[in-house]
Amino acid sequence: MTTIAPGYEALPIYRVASGLVISIERIVREFSRYHKYQFGARLRQTALEVLLLVGRAYRRGADRGPVLVELCEHVEELKLLVNVGKEVEAFASFKQYAQVMEQVVSLARQAEGWRKATQRLRPTLPSGGREPL
């Protein structure tokens, strides 16, 4: 029996976001109890939300602009969380931090590129971008 995968699974941004969710799940397991339940839960939740936003943006088609803005905001939030995790020494090693941050930066670049490409495809209005009164 074969199943047809949704189109978003072929997107590079989906693969990076999915890999990030898996990495964060594994890394948070190694957090100390102090960091695992508060900070780790927030990190996991934000990464999962990013993955869900990728799927939502794909399904929206031409109307994906607002979802991509939200996606970019969540990726920036994820960057902040990962940096805070480094500062409070939640990660077991610098290598773990670097691995996660590399994935987050890749995700940020792809999300921003997707957002900009979507903006370029939207037709501009002849009145300088403003709706007529």
N, C-alpha and C positions, 0 to 999 in steps of 0.2 A: 504494500500500500504506500503510495507516494502522497506527500502533502505539498501544497504550493505555499512557499514562504512569502510573507508580506514583503513588498518591495523595499521597505525601509531597512531590512536586514542586509541588503546589499550596499547600503551607504557606508562609506568609510567612517563618517562621524558616528554612526550607530555602533560600528565595531569598536571604535575607541571608547565610546561611552559605556558599552557593555563590558569591555575589558577593565575599565576603571571601577565599575561597580563590583566586579569580582575581586579585583586587587584590594579595594577598600574593605570588603567583607573579610578577606583573609587577614589583612593587617590589623583591623580593629579587634579581632580575636586575641591578638597578642598584646593589646593595650592593658595597662594595669587597671585594676577595678576602679580606681579613682577616675580614670579617663574614659573607660569603656562605656559606661552607662549614660553619661551626659554628653560628653564631647563626641564619643564614637558614634552614638545614636544619631546625632545631628549630622555628622559627616556622612554616614550611611544614607540617611534620609535625603540629603541634598544631592548626593550622587545618583540615587535612584530617581529623583525628580528630574534631573538632567536627562537621564535616559528616556523617561516618559515624555518629556518635552520634545525630544528628537522625533519620536514616533508621532506625536501630535502634529508637529510642524509638517512632517511628510504627508500626513493624511489631509491636511488643510488645503493642499494644492496652491492655487494662486493667492489664497487669503492667508498665507503663513507668516506675513510680516510681523504682526503683534506677538505671535508665539515665538518667533526667532529673537525678538527683543527680550522677551522673558527668559528664553534659553540663555542668551548672553549674560543677563543679570545673574542667573543661577550659577553659571560657570564662574563668574567673578566672585560670587559668594563662596564657591567651592575653593577657589584660590586662596581667599582670606582664611578659610577654615584650615586648610592644609598648612599655611604659614603659621597660624596660631598653634597648630599641633606640633610643629617643629619647635617653636619658642617654649612651649610648656613641657617639651620632651615626652610627648605622648608616643611618638614613634620609637620602635625598638632600636633603630639605627638610622644614620643619615642616609644610608642606601635605600631604605624603605621610603623615606621622605622624598628623595630624589626621583625614585621610580614613579611615585604617585604624582609629583609635581610635573614631571615630564609628560605624563598622560593628560593632566589638566591643561597644560599649556598647549598641547596638540589639539585638544578639544576646543579650547578658546579660539585658536586660529581658525579652525574649521567652522565653528559657529559664527564667528565674525565674518568670514568669507561668504558663508551661505546667506547671512543677513544682507551684506552689501550687494551680492549678486541678485538677491530678490528685489532690493530697492532699485537697482539699475533696470530691471525688467519692467517695473511699473511705469506706465506712461506718465509723462509730465504734462501738466496743464499749460496751455498757451499763455495764461495770465501770470507767468512767473511762479507757478507752483501753488497758487492760491485759488480756492473756489470762487466763482463769481458771486457777488453779493445779491 
